[in-house]
Amino acid sequence: MKSETRVAVIGGGVVGASVLYHLTKPGWKDVLLIERAELTSGSTWHAAGGMHTVNGDPNVAKLQQYTIELYKEIEQISGQSCGVHITGGLMLAGTRERLDWLKMAKARGRYLGMDLEIISVDEAARLFPLLDKKHFKGAMYDPIEGHVDPYGVTHAYAKSAQLGGAEIVRHTRVTDLKARSDGSWDVITDHGNVHAEYVVNAAGLWAREVGRMVGIELPILAMEHQYLITGDMPELKGKKEQLHCIDFEGELYIRQERGGMLLGTYEKAGVPWSPTETPWDFGQDLLANDLERIAPSLEVAFEHFPALADAGIRKVVNGPFTFAPDGNPLVGPIKGLKNFWVACGVMAGFSQGGGVGLALSRWLIDGDPGADIWGMDVARYGDWTTPAYTNAKVRENYSRRFSIRFPNEELQAARPLRTTPIYERLQAANAVFGDYCGLEHSLWFAPTAQSAKDEFSFHRSNDFPHIAAECDAVKNSVGLLEISNYGKFEVKGPGAADWLSQVMANRVPAVGRIALTPMLNERGKLIGDFTMCRVAPEHFLLIGTYAAESYYLRWFERHHLSPGVSIRPCAMEYVGLSIAGPNSRALLQELVRDDLSTAAFPFLSFKRMEIGMVQGYVGRVSFTGELGFEIWVTTDYQRALYDLLAGAGRKYDLRPFGGRALNCMRVEKSFGTWTREYRPIYGPFEAGLGRFVDFKKEKFIGRAAAMEEKRGGGALRLLTFKLETKDADALGDEPIWHDGKVMGWVTSGGFGHRVNHSLALGYVPAAIAGATSGFEIEIIGERHHAQPLSEAAYDAKGSRMRT
Ligand SMILES: Cc1cc2nc3c(=O)[nH]c(=O)nc-3n(C[C@H](O)[C@H](O)[C@H](O)COP(=O)(O)OP(=O)(O)OC[C@H]3O[C@@H](n4cnc5c(N)ncnc54)[C@H](O)[C@@H]3O)c2cc1C
């Protein structure tokens, strides 16, 4: 083994081998892969090798497509067969809801260029004769599903990488990692040490243990997973290879393996493997079978595919593989550690391994992953993901792998975990809660405790009239919303204003003022949007998306440009309440001595005030688009503040409202939000945030690229559409049609209760953004007329919030 290397990749499973190959592809030759045993000695060797393109996150789906298309390339370079069998795949729907879900998946696939098709049960039975038609309502056909040989794929990546200059050492275990002061690493192994500029943890089943070597606890857990292979079946003899098939009701997947069928299940009672520590002596081993555990799925399989019942079992495989709490990979650099990267938690290595390798290598080499990979960025998790949390969420995710997640369905594992002081108050007001970063927050309020429950649906549901009433209260009097679930950062010091001016695109506000600002990367793309509040000349409160806290901190760390500035995350130190509506000022004025008139406290003002005996910051701003105030207090004051506002609000019929009503109202105002309208694939002018980019400033990150976008106009445009629908609204990710072709995608949608019609926000190519007709949006398989609006649907001039 060499003693110096630019990159040390730890782990020779399919993911590590792909990372290594993708580092050599643009010409990095000085890269080394260290494998404890033989290549594939973790999860990889016993995988079923199935691959498919469909994923709940369209950006991850794109990388899955890339992975499948890559196999030809690595076969050609390496001369090693990947054993690719493209059989085509069926996803079977046993219920009407599942068929709706498939229609939505197909629609989403449209703008990703996927060739998916909804077919009848008869057609499904023609393609997959083993199924018993009476259990199904329809299916989705994907022509590029199939399976590969896990050994072949891993070795094809590895050989291709070696041909590109990489070195691979086997039978060498990394036992420790020591950081040097310049950010490089001493990689300690049982066969000598190597000094590496970068380390990539691709240690799969042991990624958690390798993480612990550098003091981090990665949110991953291995689950036992079983599949069986039947004896040879006469039904398959002399026939073309059977399709890959997913039967959601049985929680199983099935494909042909030689003369029999391979059948795997994601059973409800999944069992974690080695929940605290993965043994180092585990190698190409299998776990003891437990057919009892998968018996309920097998019973369904024998009913749905009757020929299986007589086929007998030739072999059972039980092996572990790792999951993150949401089932998507963990990729990227780790905040707080220089030059330490991860590529782990990859539960579908043969669909995702290529995309993970591509994203990581681009990111490491060019400083940017080159695609929107938020869905697999390791920074989407924060400090709340303890091992016990991960354990609960991974078990839930495993058990629901083939379950429908309805748009209004909140998952229940690991809850309630984090609550604010007013949790019981909101509960008493019949709040229906959602979970965001492990924190409970109210979604809507029901009239009684018994009715405080969502009825899951793709259509409008039981919350609809209550959200309407909440929006009505905000429009006509005043509503109260908890806003604790935002990320907050305190930025202080003599260099604070300077630093913010360079990191944010908008100008830094004066003391007592708020500025809304995008944050851009060097390519001029949106990587955040913040409310920047100036408390004092050298003291700011930054408010942004809580889920992106680690993402932002990682960026701030890399761009700590000015001396004399401290940045401190303080999300849970400051909790908040917002009041919004035409009576919000009168209400608050009863409780504060400060003059709240527009003359004294205009829109976008920010001030420390005493609200009764409560001390806090008051900002004159509201995401609802109404006259409104956001009040931030330390947790010890929140209950008193709530009681104060609730008491004074009685005479104004103050009504609590939740996140769902807020979403409806921000869509009416065409206000975008991070992870929906604002993502690193859009520029500020495309997203309609151009007015918040201050070119009067000589220097800020992304200035040149943003200027270019301004001049050229950008490739995309965010539009607001008025939709003609009956009982379902757009949710996000639906295709936007124009003149009979899919041209764009929806980012958010909802019913605008204040304007009494359905709305959607979405991106289309700039070239058609000026068209006034010809648009349609597809919702649950049906296309609906969509009228682009030239301005926000509600109070486009913004006079209500400025009044
Ligand atoms: C039964 C079963 C069926 C599956 N079916 C499918 C399927 O059909 N389709 C699909 O896409 N996926 C499937 N999977 C999942 C798939 O196996 C994983 O997604 C994939 O193997 C993950 O690869 P990896 O490289 O991240 O991890 P691993 O395969 O675990 O590789 C990690 C490697 O790192 C090495 N290593 C760890 N620590 C060190 C160290 N300290 N020093 C040196 N080396 C180290 C290990 O020896 C190992 O070789 C299945 C898994 C199982 C168990």
The ligand as a Tripos MOL2 file, in Angstrom:
@<TRIPOS>MOLECULE
LIG
   53    58     1     0     0
SMALL
NO_CHARGES

@<TRIPOS>ATOM
      1 C1        -30.5810   -9.9650    1.2930 C.3       1 LIG1
      2 C2        -30.3130   -8.6790    0.5870 C.ar      1 LIG1
      3 C3        -30.9040   -8.4140   -0.6240 C.ar      1 LIG1
      4 C4        -30.6490   -7.2060   -1.2810 C.ar      1 LIG1
      5 N1        -31.2220   -6.9770   -2.4850 N.ar      1 LIG1
      6 C5        -30.9360   -5.8270   -3.1640 C.ar      1 LIG1
      7 C6        -31.4620   -5.6000   -4.4510 C.ar      1 LIG1
      8 O1        -32.1910   -6.4160   -4.9910 O.2       1 LIG1
      9 N2        -31.1380   -4.4330   -5.0740 N.ar      1 LIG1
     10 C7        -30.3350   -3.4910   -4.4960 C.ar      1 LIG1
     11 O2        -30.0690   -2.4620   -5.1110 O.2       1 LIG1
     12 N3        -29.8460   -3.6920   -3.2590 N.ar      1 LIG1
     13 C8        -30.1120   -4.8250   -2.5890 C.ar      1 LIG1
     14 N4        -29.5820   -5.0150   -1.3430 N.ar      1 LIG1
     15 C9        -28.8490   -3.9180   -0.7150 C.3       1 LIG1
     16 C10       -27.4210   -3.8270   -1.1920 C.3       1 LIG1
     17 O3        -26.7770   -4.9930   -0.8490 O.3       1 LIG1
     18 C11       -26.7480   -2.6120   -0.5980 C.3       1 LIG1
     19 O4        -27.4140   -1.4560   -1.0370 O.3       1 LIG1
     20 C12       -25.2870   -2.4860   -1.0020 C.3       1 LIG1
     21 O5        -24.6320   -3.6940   -0.8920 O.3       1 LIG1
     22 C13       -24.5740   -1.4530   -0.1720 C.3       1 LIG1
     23 O6        -23.2340   -1.4350   -0.5660 O.3       1 LIG1
     24 P1        -22.1060   -0.6760    0.2490 P.3       1 LIG1
     25 O7        -20.9170   -0.6560   -0.6050 O.co2     1 LIG1
     26 O8        -22.6340    0.5960    0.7560 O.co2     1 LIG1
     27 O9        -21.8680   -1.5440    1.5640 O.3       1 LIG1
     28 P2        -21.2040   -2.9620    1.8230 P.3       1 LIG1
     29 O10       -21.5480   -3.9370    0.7950 O.co2     1 LIG1
     30 O11       -21.5340   -3.3260    3.2320 O.co2     1 LIG1
     31 O12       -19.6640   -2.6910    1.6750 O.3       1 LIG1
     32 C14       -18.8570   -2.1110    2.6420 C.3       1 LIG1
     33 C15       -17.4540   -2.6510    2.4810 C.3       1 LIG1
     34 O13       -16.6020   -1.9150    3.3270 O.3       1 LIG1
     35 C16       -15.6560   -2.7940    3.8900 C.3       1 LIG1
     36 N5        -15.2090   -2.1550    5.1520 N.ar      1 LIG1
     37 C17       -15.9850   -1.7760    6.1860 C.ar      1 LIG1
     38 N6        -15.2500   -1.2250    7.1620 N.ar      1 LIG1
     39 C18       -13.9750   -1.2430    6.7250 C.ar      1 LIG1
     40 C19       -12.7620   -0.8270    7.3040 C.ar      1 LIG1
     41 N7        -12.7280   -0.2800    8.5330 N.pl3     1 LIG1
     42 N8        -11.6350   -1.0000    6.5990 N.ar      1 LIG1
     43 C20       -11.6760   -1.5280    5.3540 C.ar      1 LIG1
     44 N9        -12.8010   -1.9660    4.7800 N.ar      1 LIG1
     45 C21       -13.9380   -1.8220    5.4540 C.ar      1 LIG1
     46 C22       -16.4480   -4.0480    4.1040 C.3       1 LIG1
     47 O14       -15.6190   -5.1820    4.2320 O.3       1 LIG1
     48 C23       -17.3310   -4.0900    2.8840 C.3       1 LIG1
     49 O15       -16.7650   -4.8260    1.8330 O.3       1 LIG1
     50 C24       -29.8200   -6.2280   -0.6750 C.ar      1 LIG1
     51 C25       -29.2180   -6.5190    0.5450 C.ar      1 LIG1
     52 C26       -29.4590   -7.7170    1.1890 C.ar      1 LIG1
     53 C27       -28.7980   -7.9720    2.4880 C.3       1 LIG1
@<TRIPOS>BOND
     1     1     2 1
     2     2     3 ar
     3     2    52 ar
     4     3     4 ar
     5     4     5 ar
     6     4    50 ar
     7     5     6 ar
     8     6     7 ar
     9     6    13 1
    10     7     8 2
    11     7     9 ar
    12     9    10 ar
    13    10    11 2
    14    10    12 ar
    15    12    13 ar
    16    13    14 ar
    17    14    15 1
    18    14    50 ar
    19    15    16 1
    20    16    17 1
    21    16    18 1
    22    18    19 1
    23    18    20 1
    24    20    21 1
    25    20    22 1
    26    22    23 1
    27    23    24 1
    28    24    25 2
    29    24    26 1
    30    24    27 1
    31    27    28 1
    32    28    29 2
    33    28    30 1
    34    28    31 1
    35    31    32 1
    36    32    33 1
    37    33    34 1
    38    33    48 1
    39    34    35 1
    40    35    36 1
    41    35    46 1
    42    36    37 ar
    43    36    45 ar
    44    37    38 ar
    45    38    39 ar
    46    39    40 ar
    47    39    45 ar
    48    40    41 1
    49    40    42 ar
    50    42    43 ar
    51    43    44 ar
    52    44    45 ar
    53    46    47 1
    54    46    48 1
    55    48    49 1
    56    50    51 ar
    57    51    52 ar
    58    52    53 1
@<TRIPOS>SUBSTRUCTURE
     1 LIG1         1 GROUP 0 **** ****
